[in-house]
Amino acid sequence: MLRWSRHPSCVGLARLELRKALAGWGLAALEESATLVLSELLTNAGRHARVSPGRQIETRYVPALPSGLRIEVHDASPVRPEPRAPDPDACGGRGLLLVAALADSWGIGDRDGPGKVVWAHLSLPPREGDGPL
């Protein structure tokens, strides 16, 4: 588990760590989608999780080998994110819609201690020739 401050610069650092992990697990094909999902979840936690000063956000990347990945973002806020219909002219408000579009599944759960975990599961796309016979 990695710990991050709420500062926006941590999002890029967390993406770098995820890229390293994906390469090590042979899941580099998930890099584009996985880093975007991580960016959205971590940015949401940094912007919207109202917690005491000094509380950090934690990320966990768990391989679901041979073909998948679970991304978790933990924060100490009890407030659960909810997808919303974005204003077409707004610059934001689409994060969870992107997560839902890119991930096979995502959700919110309780964690040990205060707060919640927001998670997403991504799978490698089937390779050509791996379809039904």
Protein Blocks (a to p, Z undefined) as FASTA:
>chain_A
ZZddfbfklmmmmmmmmmmmmmmnopmmmmmmmmmmmmmmmmmmmmmmccdehiacdddd
ddddfkbccdddddfbfbdcddddddfkbmghklmmmmmmmpmbdcddddehehdddddd
ddddddehiacZZ
